[in-house]
Amino acid sequence: MTSPIPPISVPSVRITGPTPADTSSGTRPRPDGESGDGGFTDAVLEALASVGRLDAAATTAAEQAATGDLDSVTDYMIAATEAQLATEITVAVRDRAISAFNDIMRMQL
């Protein structure tokens, strides 16, 4: 009797830009409203979405482990470790970006 438990939904941030009908080329709307064919913004958004997916998978595996529906404990350990590493990398990149921003702000003109 294994039934998948849906992940807990987290409120998401709405990004304004072109409507889905305006993006028939398959590109994602950018926050600045410009149409882009990939770039830094798209890479960051995709990376954050990936971290969210990994966290949701770890949460689902933890819920299945708690209810006894998980087939193997290693599935949970792998999902939890992937989510932890992705979060640590994201925090490290954020810290570097903030440090670079602060260095730029301290520069004298």
Biopython code that builds the backbone (N, CA, C, O; Angstrom):
import numpy as np
from Bio.PDB.StructureBuilder import StructureBuilder

atoms = [
    (1, "MET", "N", (0.844, -1.182, 0.000)),
    (1, "MET", "CA", (0.000, 0.000, 0.000)),
    (1, "MET", "C", (0.882, 1.234, 0.000)),
    (1, "MET", "O", (1.009, 1.932, 1.006)),
    (2, "THR", "N", (1.472, 1.481, -1.124)),
    (2, "THR", "CA", (2.322, 2.660, -1.232)),
    (2, "THR", "C", (1.618, 3.707, -2.066)),
    (2, "THR", "O", (1.310, 3.493, -3.239)),
    (3, "SER", "N", (1.375, 4.815, -1.452)),
    (3, "SER", "CA", (0.782, 5.936, -2.186)),
    (3, "SER", "C", (1.719, 7.121, -2.051)),
    (3, "SER", "O", (2.097, 7.500, -0.942)),
    (4, "PRO", "N", (2.097, 7.712, -3.192)),
    (4, "PRO", "CA", (3.024, 8.852, -3.104)),
    (4, "PRO", "C", (2.368, 10.025, -2.397)),
    (4, "PRO", "O", (1.204, 10.348, -2.630)),
    (5, "ILE", "N", (3.132, 10.640, -1.544)),
    (5, "ILE", "CA", (2.661, 11.807, -0.813)),
    (5, "ILE", "C", (3.088, 13.037, -1.598)),
    (5, "ILE", "O", (4.274, 13.201, -1.888)),
    (6, "PRO", "N", (2.140, 13.906, -1.949)),
    (6, "PRO", "CA", (2.532, 15.093, -2.712)),
    (6, "PRO", "C", (3.371, 16.025, -1.846)),
    (6, "PRO", "O", (3.145, 16.137, -0.641)),
    (7, "PRO", "N", (4.360, 16.705, -2.483)),
    (7, "PRO", "CA", (5.193, 17.619, -1.705)),
    (7, "PRO", "C", (4.385, 18.791, -1.179)),
    (7, "PRO", "O", (3.363, 19.169, -1.751)),
    (8, "ILE", "N", (4.855, 19.351, -0.093)),
    (8, "ILE", "CA", (4.215, 20.512, 0.501)),
    (8, "ILE", "C", (4.440, 21.700, -0.420)),
    (8, "ILE", "O", (5.569, 21.971, -0.827)),
    (9, "SER", "N", (3.379, 22.402, -0.745)),
    (9, "SER", "CA", (3.539, 23.543, -1.641)),
    (9, "SER", "C", (3.984, 24.759, -0.845)),
    (9, "SER", "O", (3.488, 25.041, 0.246)),
    (10, "VAL", "N", (4.938, 25.464, -1.432)),
    (10, "VAL", "CA", (5.492, 26.660, -0.816)),
    (10, "VAL", "C", (5.093, 27.839, -1.687)),
    (10, "VAL", "O", (5.193, 27.749, -2.911)),
    (11, "PRO", "N", (4.642, 28.943, -1.096)),
    (11, "PRO", "CA", (4.281, 30.089, -1.924)),
    (11, "PRO", "C", (5.468, 30.517, -2.775)),
    (11, "PRO", "O", (6.594, 30.610, -2.287)),
    (12, "SER", "N", (5.209, 30.774, -4.036)),
    (12, "SER", "CA", (6.293, 31.153, -4.927)),
    (12, "SER", "C", (6.221, 32.642, -5.240)),
    (12, "SER", "O", (5.187, 33.287, -5.069)),
    (13, "VAL", "N", (7.337, 33.160, -5.698)),
    (13, "VAL", "CA", (7.419, 34.568, -6.070)),
    (13, "VAL", "C", (6.992, 34.696, -7.521)),
    (13, "VAL", "O", (7.502, 33.980, -8.383)),
    (14, "ARG", "N", (6.072, 35.589, -7.797)),
    (14, "ARG", "CA", (5.600, 35.786, -9.160)),
    (14, "ARG", "C", (6.505, 36.784, -9.851)),
    (14, "ARG", "O", (6.748, 37.883, -9.352)),
    (15, "ILE", "N", (6.999, 36.378, -11.016)),
    (15, "ILE", "CA", (7.852, 37.241, -11.814)),
    (15, "ILE", "C", (7.009, 37.813, -12.941)),
    (15, "ILE", "O", (6.392, 37.078, -13.712)),
    (16, "THR", "N", (6.994, 39.145, -13.024)),
    (16, "THR", "CA", (6.209, 39.763, -14.073)),
    (16, "THR", "C", (7.020, 39.817, -15.354)),
    (16, "THR", "O", (8.248, 39.896, -15.323)),
    (17, "GLY", "N", (6.346, 39.777, -16.441)),
    (17, "GLY", "CA", (7.007, 39.805, -17.747)),
    (17, "GLY", "C", (6.010, 39.413, -18.814)),
    (17, "GLY", "O", (4.803, 39.530, -18.606)),
    (18, "PRO", "N", (6.487, 38.958, -19.937)),
    (18, "PRO", "CA", (5.577, 38.563, -21.001)),
    (18, "PRO", "C", (4.692, 37.413, -20.568)),
    (18, "PRO", "O", (5.087, 36.599, -19.733)),
    (19, "THR", "N", (3.512, 37.343, -21.124)),
    (19, "THR", "CA", (2.596, 36.247, -20.817)),
    (19, "THR", "C", (3.082, 35.000, -21.532)),
    (19, "THR", "O", (3.880, 35.104, -22.463)),
    (20, "PRO", "N", (2.616, 33.804, -21.117)),
    (20, "PRO", "CA", (3.055, 32.589, -21.789)),
    (20, "PRO", "C", (2.773, 32.607, -23.290)),
    (20, "PRO", "O", (3.507, 31.990, -24.063)),
    (21, "ALA", "N", (1.728, 33.301, -23.708)),
    (21, "ALA", "CA", (1.438, 33.386, -25.130)),
    (21, "ALA", "C", (2.513, 34.180, -25.864)),
    (21, "ALA", "O", (2.749, 33.955, -27.051)),
    (22, "ASP", "N", (3.172, 35.113, -25.158)),
    (22, "ASP", "CA", (4.228, 35.918, -25.768)),
    (22, "ASP", "C", (5.536, 35.163, -25.886)),
    (22, "ASP", "O", (6.442, 35.600, -26.596)),
    (23, "THR", "N", (5.647, 34.037, -25.200)),
    (23, "THR", "CA", (6.912, 33.312, -25.194)),
    (23, "THR", "C", (6.771, 32.003, -25.953)),
    (23, "THR", "O", (7.175, 30.952, -25.456)),
    (24, "SER", "N", (6.207, 32.056, -27.141)),
    (24, "SER", "CA", (6.011, 30.850, -27.930)),
    (24, "SER", "C", (7.324, 30.252, -28.396)),
    (24, "SER", "O", (7.354, 29.097, -28.820)),
    (25, "SER", "N", (8.411, 31.011, -28.327)),
    (25, "SER", "CA", (9.711, 30.498, -28.753)),
    (25, "SER", "C", (10.296, 29.529, -27.739)),
    (25, "SER", "O", (11.325, 28.911, -28.011)),
    (26, "GLY", "N", (9.666, 29.379, -26.570)),
    (26, "GLY", "CA", (10.139, 28.450, -25.566)),
    (26, "GLY", "C", (11.031, 29.078, -24.523)),
    (26, "GLY", "O", (11.501, 28.379, -23.625)),
    (27, "THR", "N", (11.281, 30.364, -24.605)),
    (27, "THR", "CA", (12.109, 31.013, -23.599)),
    (27, "THR", "C", (11.245, 31.428, -22.427)),
    (27, "THR", "O", (10.046, 31.661, -22.577)),
    (28, "ARG", "N", (11.849, 31.517, -21.280)),
    (28, "ARG", "CA", (11.149, 31.872, -20.064)),
    (28, "ARG", "C", (11.080, 33.388, -19.929)),
    (28, "ARG", "O", (12.020, 34.076, -20.326)),
    (29, "PRO", "N", (9.978, 33.937, -19.370)),
    (29, "PRO", "CA", (9.913, 35.385, -19.154)),
    (29, "PRO", "C", (10.992, 35.826, -18.175)),
    (29, "PRO", "O", (11.238, 35.153, -17.174)),
    (30, "ARG", "N", (11.631, 36.942, -18.457)),
    (30, "ARG", "CA", (12.650, 37.483, -17.573)),
    (30, "ARG", "C", (12.055, 38.565, -16.706)),
    (30, "ARG", "O", (11.085, 39.209, -17.104)),
    (31, "PRO", "N", (12.621, 38.783, -15.510)),
    (31, "PRO", "CA", (12.078, 39.793, -14.601)),
    (31, "PRO", "C", (12.072, 41.196, -15.183)),
    (31, "PRO", "O", (11.211, 42.000, -14.828)),
    (32, "ASP", "N", (13.010, 41.510, -16.067)),
    (32, "ASP", "CA", (13.062, 42.863, -16.611)),
    (32, "ASP", "C", (12.170, 43.030, -17.830)),
    (32, "ASP", "O", (12.138, 44.109, -18.422)),
    (33, "GLY", "N", (11.447, 41.987, -18.219)),
    (33, "GLY", "CA", (10.517, 42.076, -19.335)),
    (33, "GLY", "C", (11.170, 41.882, -20.684)),
    (33, "GLY", "O", (10.478, 41.818, -21.700)),
    (34, "GLU", "N", (12.493, 41.786, -20.719)),
    (34, "GLU", "CA", (13.196, 41.580, -21.979)),
    (34, "GLU", "C", (13.096, 40.112, -22.364)),
    (34, "GLU", "O", (12.977, 39.237, -21.507)),
    (35, "SER", "N", (13.145, 39.857, -23.661)),
    (35, "SER", "CA", (13.177, 38.467, -24.082)),
    (35, "SER", "C", (14.627, 38.043, -24.157)),
    (35, "SER", "O", (15.456, 38.750, -24.729)),
    (36, "GLY", "N", (14.937, 36.900, -23.588)),
    (36, "GLY", "CA", (16.318, 36.454, -23.549)),
    (36, "GLY", "C", (16.444, 35.044, -24.066)),
    (36, "GLY", "O", (15.494, 34.264, -23.997)),
    (37, "ASP", "N", (17.596, 34.713, -24.578)),
    (37, "ASP", "CA", (17.831, 33.362, -25.073)),
    (37, "ASP", "C", (18.789, 32.628, -24.146)),
    (37, "ASP", "O", (19.611, 31.831, -24.597)),
    (38, "GLY", "N", (18.682, 32.891, -22.887)),
    (38, "GLY", "CA", (19.559, 32.264, -21.904)),
    (38, "GLY", "C", (20.572, 33.287, -21.437)),
    (38, "GLY", "O", (21.030, 34.120, -22.219)),
    (39, "GLY", "N", (20.905, 33.226, -20.225)),
    (39, "GLY", "CA", (21.867, 34.151, -19.663)),
    (39, "GLY", "C", (21.968, 33.929, -18.180)),
    (39, "GLY", "O", (21.548, 32.897, -17.656)),
    (40, "PHE", "N", (22.524, 34.896, -17.516)),
    (40, "PHE", "CA", (22.749, 34.774, -16.084)),
    (40, "PHE", "C", (21.439, 34.621, -15.318)),
    (40, "PHE", "O", (21.331, 33.778, -14.428)),
    (41, "THR", "N", (20.451, 35.431, -15.661)),
    (41, "THR", "CA", (19.170, 35.377, -14.954)),
    (41, "THR", "C", (18.523, 34.011, -15.109)),
    (41, "THR", "O", (18.044, 33.431, -14.135)),
    (42, "ASP", "N", (18.510, 33.499, -16.335)),
    (42, "ASP", "CA", (17.919, 32.188, -16.568)),
    (42, "ASP", "C", (18.676, 31.089, -15.825)),
    (42, "ASP", "O", (18.067, 30.161, -15.294)),
    (43, "ALA", "N", (19.999, 31.198, -15.788)),
    (43, "ALA", "CA", (20.807, 30.203, -15.090)),
    (43, "ALA", "C", (20.512, 30.216, -13.588)),
    (43, "ALA", "O", (20.397, 29.161, -12.964)),
    (44, "VAL", "N", (20.392, 31.410, -13.017)),
    (44, "VAL", "CA", (20.102, 31.518, -11.587)),
    (44, "VAL", "C", (18.706, 30.983, -11.278)),
    (44, "VAL", "O", (18.520, 30.244, -10.311)),
    (45, "LEU", "N", (17.729, 31.356, -12.102)),
    (45, "LEU", "CA", (16.362, 30.872, -11.873)),
    (45, "LEU", "C", (16.282, 29.356, -11.985)),
    (45, "LEU", "O", (15.605, 28.713, -11.183)),
    (46, "GLU", "N", (16.956, 28.787, -12.957)),
    (46, "GLU", "CA", (16.951, 27.333, -13.117)),
    (46, "GLU", "C", (17.669, 26.646, -11.960)),
    (46, "GLU", "O", (17.222, 25.598, -11.492)),
    (47, "ALA", "N", (18.766, 27.219, -11.497)),
    (47, "ALA", "CA", (19.496, 26.640, -10.365)),
    (47, "ALA", "C", (18.639, 26.661, -9.100)),
    (47, "ALA", "O", (18.610, 25.683, -8.352)),
    (48, "LEU", "N", (17.947, 27.765, -8.861)),
    (48, "LEU", "CA", (17.078, 27.842, -7.683)),
    (48, "LEU", "C", (15.903, 26.882, -7.791)),
    (48, "LEU", "O", (15.492, 26.290, -6.793)),
    (49, "ALA", "N", (15.365, 26.724, -8.984)),
    (49, "ALA", "CA", (14.279, 25.765, -9.185)),
    (49, "ALA", "C", (14.777, 24.345, -8.937)),
    (49, "ALA", "O", (14.055, 23.522, -8.374)),
    (50, "SER", "N", (16.003, 24.059, -9.355)),
    (50, "SER", "CA", (16.581, 22.739, -9.131)),
    (50, "SER", "C", (16.760, 22.459, -7.638)),
    (50, "SER", "O", (16.489, 21.352, -7.172)),
    (51, "VAL", "N", (17.215, 23.463, -6.895)),
    (51, "VAL", "CA", (17.355, 23.307, -5.440)),
    (51, "VAL", "C", (15.988, 23.041, -4.816)),
    (51, "VAL", "O", (15.868, 22.209, -3.916)),
    (52, "GLY", "N", (14.970, 23.732, -5.282)),
    (52, "GLY", "CA", (13.616, 23.507, -4.776)),
    (52, "GLY", "C", (13.111, 22.103, -5.069)),
    (52, "GLY", "O", (12.467, 21.478, -4.227)),
    (53, "ARG", "N", (13.411, 21.606, -6.280)),
    (53, "ARG", "CA", (12.994, 20.242, -6.626)),
    (53, "ARG", "C", (13.712, 19.211, -5.762)),
    (53, "ARG", "O", (13.100, 18.238, -5.320)),
    (54, "LEU", "N", (14.996, 19.414, -5.521)),
    (54, "LEU", "CA", (15.748, 18.483, -4.678)),
    (54, "LEU", "C", (15.221, 18.493, -3.244)),
    (54, "LEU", "O", (15.118, 17.443, -2.611)),
    (55, "ASP", "N", (14.889, 19.674, -2.738)),
    (55, "ASP", "CA", (14.341, 19.781, -1.385)),
    (55, "ASP", "C", (12.982, 19.100, -1.297)),
    (55, "ASP", "O", (12.683, 18.427, -0.310)),
    (56, "ALA", "N", (12.157, 19.275, -2.331)),
    (56, "ALA", "CA", (10.839, 18.624, -2.337)),
    (56, "ALA", "C", (10.983, 17.104, -2.383)),
    (56, "ALA", "O", (10.223, 16.389, -1.729)),
    (57, "ALA", "N", (11.947, 16.614, -3.145)),
    (57, "ALA", "CA", (12.173, 15.166, -3.209)),
    (57, "ALA", "C", (12.636, 14.628, -1.864)),
    (57, "ALA", "O", (12.213, 13.549, -1.451)),
    (58, "ALA", "N", (13.504, 15.369, -1.173)),
    (58, "ALA", "CA", (13.973, 14.943, 0.148)),
    (58, "ALA", "C", (12.825, 14.965, 1.157)),
    (58, "ALA", "O", (12.718, 14.074, 2.000)),
    (59, "THR", "N", (11.980, 15.970, 1.070)),
    (59, "THR", "CA", (10.832, 16.050, 1.976)),
    (59, "THR", "C", (9.872, 14.889, 1.742)),
    (59, "THR", "O", (9.381, 14.281, 2.693)),
    (60, "THR", "N", (9.610, 14.588, 0.481)),
    (60, "THR", "CA", (8.730, 13.468, 0.154)),
    (60, "THR", "C", (9.317, 12.154, 0.661)),
    (60, "THR", "O", (8.597, 11.327, 1.220)),
    (61, "ALA", "N", (10.617, 11.960, 0.469)),
    (61, "ALA", "CA", (11.255, 10.732, 0.944)),
    (61, "ALA", "C", (11.204, 10.641, 2.465)),
    (61, "ALA", "O", (11.010, 9.557, 3.016)),
    (62, "ALA", "N", (11.376, 11.770, 3.147)),
    (62, "ALA", "CA", (11.302, 11.776, 4.613)),
    (62, "ALA", "C", (9.889, 11.422, 5.082)),
    (62, "ALA", "O", (9.717, 10.676, 6.046)),
    (63, "GLU", "N", (8.890, 11.958, 4.399)),
    (63, "GLU", "CA", (7.499, 11.631, 4.763)),
    (63, "GLU", "C", (7.204, 10.160, 4.521)),
    (63, "GLU", "O", (6.521, 9.517, 5.318)),
    (64, "GLN", "N", (7.721, 9.628, 3.414)),
    (64, "GLN", "CA", (7.518, 8.203, 3.135)),
    (64, "GLN", "C", (8.242, 7.339, 4.159)),
    (64, "GLN", "O", (7.733, 6.291, 4.556)),
    (65, "ALA", "N", (9.425, 7.771, 4.591)),
    (65, "ALA", "CA", (10.148, 7.025, 5.616)),
    (65, "ALA", "C", (9.387, 7.051, 6.935)),
    (65, "ALA", "O", (9.352, 6.051, 7.652)),
    (66, "ALA", "N", (8.780, 8.185, 7.258)),
    (66, "ALA", "CA", (8.046, 8.303, 8.523)),
    (66, "ALA", "C", (6.776, 7.459, 8.521)),
    (66, "ALA", "O", (6.365, 6.957, 9.567)),
    (67, "THR", "N", (6.158, 7.301, 7.364)),
    (67, "THR", "CA", (4.925, 6.521, 7.290)),
    (67, "THR", "C", (5.175, 5.054, 6.979)),
    (67, "THR", "O", (4.242, 4.251, 7.003)),
    (68, "GLY", "N", (6.428, 4.690, 6.687)),
    (68, "GLY", "CA", (6.747, 3.299, 6.395)),
    (68, "GLY", "C", (6.547, 2.921, 4.943)),
    (68, "GLY", "O", (6.594, 1.737, 4.608)),
    (69, "ASP", "N", (6.327, 3.886, 4.076)),
    (69, "ASP", "CA", (6.094, 3.606, 2.662)),
    (69, "ASP", "C", (7.367, 3.621, 1.831)),
    (69, "ASP", "O", (7.314, 3.348, 0.631)),
    (70, "LEU", "N", (8.496, 3.928, 2.426)),
    (70, "LEU", "CA", (9.751, 4.023, 1.691)),
    (70, "LEU", "C", (10.335, 2.635, 1.503)),
    (70, "LEU", "O", (10.437, 1.863, 2.457)),
    (71, "ASP", "N", (10.721, 2.316, 0.270)),
    (71, "ASP", "CA", (11.263, 0.991, -0.027)),
    (71, "ASP", "C", (12.654, 0.800, 0.550)),
    (71, "ASP", "O", (12.976, -0.282, 1.041)),
    (72, "SER", "N", (13.480, 1.830, 0.498)),
    (72, "SER", "CA", (14.866, 1.697, 0.948)),
    (72, "SER", "C", (15.292, 2.973, 1.670)),
    (72, "SER", "O", (14.996, 4.081, 1.223)),
    (73, "VAL", "N", (15.982, 2.802, 2.779)),
    (73, "VAL", "CA", (16.463, 3.947, 3.539)),
    (73, "VAL", "C", (17.510, 4.712, 2.738)),
    (73, "VAL", "O", (17.663, 5.922, 2.899)),
    (74, "THR", "N", (18.224, 4.005, 1.880)),
    (74, "THR", "CA", (19.243, 4.689, 1.076)),
    (74, "THR", "C", (18.628, 5.712, 0.130)),
    (74, "THR", "O", (19.271, 6.708, -0.204)),
    (75, "ASP", "N", (17.387, 5.482, -0.309)),
    (75, "ASP", "CA", (16.710, 6.472, -1.160)),
    (75, "ASP", "C", (16.562, 7.797, -0.421)),
    (75, "ASP", "O", (16.785, 8.865, -0.989)),
    (76, "TYR", "N", (16.183, 7.714, 0.856)),
    (76, "TYR", "CA", (16.049, 8.933, 1.649)),
    (76, "TYR", "C", (17.408, 9.587, 1.884)),
    (76, "TYR", "O", (17.542, 10.805, 1.773)),
    (77, "MET", "N", (18.408, 8.778, 2.209)),
    (77, "MET", "CA", (19.733, 9.338, 2.486)),
    (77, "MET", "C", (20.312, 10.041, 1.263)),
    (77, "MET", "O", (20.928, 11.099, 1.391)),
    (78, "ILE", "N", (20.121, 9.463, 0.082)),
    (78, "ILE", "CA", (20.614, 10.082, -1.144)),
    (78, "ILE", "C", (19.881, 11.386, -1.409)),
    (78, "ILE", "O", (20.512, 12.395, -1.722)),
    (79, "ALA", "N", (18.556, 11.381, -1.287)),
    (79, "ALA", "CA", (17.766, 12.592, -1.534)),
    (79, "ALA", "C", (18.122, 13.691, -0.532)),
    (79, "ALA", "O", (18.247, 14.857, -0.906)),
    (80, "ALA", "N", (18.283, 13.323, 0.730)),
    (80, "ALA", "CA", (18.613, 14.317, 1.755)),
    (80, "ALA", "C", (20.002, 14.902, 1.534)),
    (80, "ALA", "O", (20.204, 16.105, 1.703)),
    (81, "THR", "N", (20.960, 14.058, 1.157)),
    (81, "THR", "CA", (22.315, 14.538, 0.918)),
    (81, "THR", "C", (22.378, 15.446, -0.300)),
    (81, "THR", "O", (23.061, 16.470, -0.276)),
    (82, "GLU", "N", (21.666, 15.078, -1.370)),
    (82, "GLU", "CA", (21.629, 15.932, -2.560)),
    (82, "GLU", "C", (21.039, 17.298, -2.232)),
    (82, "GLU", "O", (21.573, 18.324, -2.654)),
    (83, "ALA", "N", (19.940, 17.315, -1.481)),
    (83, "ALA", "CA", (19.302, 18.582, -1.113)),
    (83, "ALA", "C", (20.222, 19.414, -0.225)),
    (83, "ALA", "O", (20.305, 20.631, -0.389)),
    (84, "GLN", "N", (20.906, 18.775, 0.704)),
    (84, "GLN", "CA", (21.822, 19.489, 1.600)),
    (84, "GLN", "C", (22.979, 20.104, 0.821)),
    (84, "GLN", "O", (23.322, 21.266, 1.039)),
    (85, "LEU", "N", (23.579, 19.340, -0.079)),
    (85, "LEU", "CA", (24.700, 19.856, -0.862)),
    (85, "LEU", "C", (24.262, 20.995, -1.777)),
    (85, "LEU", "O", (24.971, 21.992, -1.914)),
    (86, "ALA", "N", (23.096, 20.847, -2.400)),
    (86, "ALA", "CA", (22.591, 21.907, -3.277)),
    (86, "ALA", "C", (22.343, 23.185, -2.491)),
    (86, "ALA", "O", (22.633, 24.281, -2.972)),
    (87, "THR", "N", (21.811, 23.048, -1.288)),
    (87, "THR", "CA", (21.570, 24.224, -0.447)),
    (87, "THR", "C", (22.883, 24.866, -0.018)),
    (87, "THR", "O", (23.001, 26.091, -0.030)),
    (88, "GLU", "N", (23.866, 24.064, 0.357)),
    (88, "GLU", "CA", (25.159, 24.605, 0.766)),
    (88, "GLU", "C", (25.849, 25.332, -0.384)),
    (88, "GLU", "O", (26.452, 26.385, -0.178)),
    (89, "ILE", "N", (25.764, 24.781, -1.584)),
    (89, "ILE", "CA", (26.360, 25.442, -2.754)),
    (89, "ILE", "C", (25.646, 26.754, -3.044)),
    (89, "ILE", "O", (26.287, 27.758, -3.358)),
    (90, "THR", "N", (24.326, 26.748, -2.941)),
    (90, "THR", "CA", (23.554, 27.965, -3.180)),
    (90, "THR", "C", (23.926, 29.053, -2.179)),
    (90, "THR", "O", (24.076, 30.217, -2.552)),
    (91, "VAL", "N", (24.075, 28.682, -0.921)),
    (91, "VAL", "CA", (24.455, 29.653, 0.110)),
    (91, "VAL", "C", (25.863, 30.179, -0.142)),
    (91, "VAL", "O", (26.125, 31.367, 0.049)),
    (92, "ALA", "N", (26.771, 29.306, -0.570)),
    (92, "ALA", "CA", (28.141, 29.747, -0.852)),
    (92, "ALA", "C", (28.171, 30.729, -2.024)),
    (92, "ALA", "O", (28.885, 31.731, -1.976)),
    (93, "VAL", "N", (27.408, 30.448, -3.066)),
    (93, "VAL", "CA", (27.351, 31.355, -4.218)),
    (93, "VAL", "C", (26.730, 32.684, -3.807)),
    (93, "VAL", "O", (27.197, 33.745, -4.219)),
    (94, "ARG", "N", (25.676, 32.627, -2.994)),
    (94, "ARG", "CA", (25.053, 33.860, -2.514)),
    (94, "ARG", "C", (26.036, 34.696, -1.701)),
    (94, "ARG", "O", (26.122, 35.911, -1.881)),
    (95, "ASP", "N", (26.774, 34.047, -0.810)),
    (95, "ASP", "CA", (27.748, 34.761, 0.014)),
    (95, "ASP", "C", (28.828, 35.412, -0.845)),
    (95, "ASP", "O", (29.247, 36.538, -0.576)),
    (96, "ARG", "N", (29.278, 34.696, -1.886)),
    (96, "ARG", "CA", (30.283, 35.270, -2.788)),
    (96, "ARG", "C", (29.720, 36.462, -3.546)),
    (96, "ARG", "O", (30.409, 37.466, -3.730)),
    (97, "ALA", "N", (28.470, 36.356, -3.987)),
    (97, "ALA", "CA", (27.854, 37.460, -4.723)),
    (97, "ALA", "C", (27.703, 38.690, -3.824)),
    (97, "ALA", "O", (27.951, 39.811, -4.266)),
    (98, "ILE", "N", (27.306, 38.491, -2.591)),
    (98, "ILE", "CA", (27.162, 39.613, -1.657)),
    (98, "ILE", "C", (28.526, 40.228, -1.362)),
    (98, "ILE", "O", (28.655, 41.450, -1.291)),
    (99, "SER", "N", (29.533, 39.394, -1.191)),
    (99, "SER", "CA", (30.875, 39.899, -0.946)),
    (99, "SER", "C", (31.379, 40.720, -2.140)),
    (99, "SER", "O", (31.981, 41.778, -1.957)),
    (100, "ALA", "N", (31.134, 40.236, -3.351)),
    (100, "ALA", "CA", (31.546, 40.974, -4.546)),
    (100, "ALA", "C", (30.793, 42.292, -4.647)),
    (100, "ALA", "O", (31.382, 43.313, -5.002)),
    (101, "PHE", "N", (29.514, 42.286, -4.344)),
    (101, "PHE", "CA", (28.712, 43.509, -4.371)),
    (101, "PHE", "C", (29.260, 44.518, -3.366)),
    (101, "PHE", "O", (29.406, 45.700, -3.678)),
    (102, "ASN", "N", (29.560, 44.046, -2.160)),
    (102, "ASN", "CA", (30.090, 44.955, -1.137)),
    (102, "ASN", "C", (31.449, 45.514, -1.545)),
    (102, "ASN", "O", (31.740, 46.682, -1.288)),
    (103, "ASP", "N", (32.283, 44.691, -2.177)),
    (103, "ASP", "CA", (33.583, 45.186, -2.672)),
    (103, "ASP", "C", (33.387, 46.274, -3.719)),
    (103, "ASP", "O", (34.091, 47.284, -3.703)),
    (104, "ILE", "N", (32.451, 46.080, -4.614)),
    (104, "ILE", "CA", (32.159, 47.075, -5.637)),
    (104, "ILE", "C", (31.643, 48.362, -5.009)),
    (104, "ILE", "O", (32.016, 49.454, -5.438)),
    (105, "MET", "N", (30.803, 48.246, -4.013)),
    (105, "MET", "CA", (30.237, 49.425, -3.372)),
    (105, "MET", "C", (31.312, 50.212, -2.603)),
    (105, "MET", "O", (31.187, 51.427, -2.450)),
    (106, "ARG", "N", (32.356, 49.542, -2.123)),
    (106, "ARG", "CA", (33.427, 50.213, -1.398)),
    (106, "ARG", "C", (34.439, 50.897, -2.319)),
    (106, "ARG", "O", (35.263, 51.684, -1.854)),
    (107, "MET", "N", (34.384, 50.606, -3.606)),
    (107, "MET", "CA", (35.334, 51.221, -4.539)),
    (107, "MET", "C", (35.116, 52.724, -4.602)),
    (107, "MET", "O", (33.986, 53.211, -4.585)),
    (108, "GLN", "N", (36.205, 53.431, -4.675)),
    (108, "GLN", "CA", (36.101, 54.887, -4.792)),
    (108, "GLN", "C", (36.098, 55.265, -6.257)),
    (108, "GLN", "O", (36.802, 54.676, -7.078)),
    (109, "LEU", "N", (35.297, 56.251, -6.557)),
    (109, "LEU", "CA", (35.218, 56.709, -7.950)),
    (109, "LEU", "C", (36.240, 57.749, -8.260)),
    (109, "LEU", "O", (36.303, 58.235, -9.389)),
]
sb = StructureBuilder()
sb.init_structure("model")
sb.init_model(0)
sb.init_chain("A")
sb.init_seg("    ")
for serial, (resi, resn, name, xyz) in enumerate(atoms, 1):
    if name == "N":
        sb.init_residue(resn, " ", resi, " ")
    sb.init_atom(name, np.array(xyz, "f"), 0.0, 1.0, " ", f" {name:<3s}", serial, name[0])
structure = sb.get_structure()
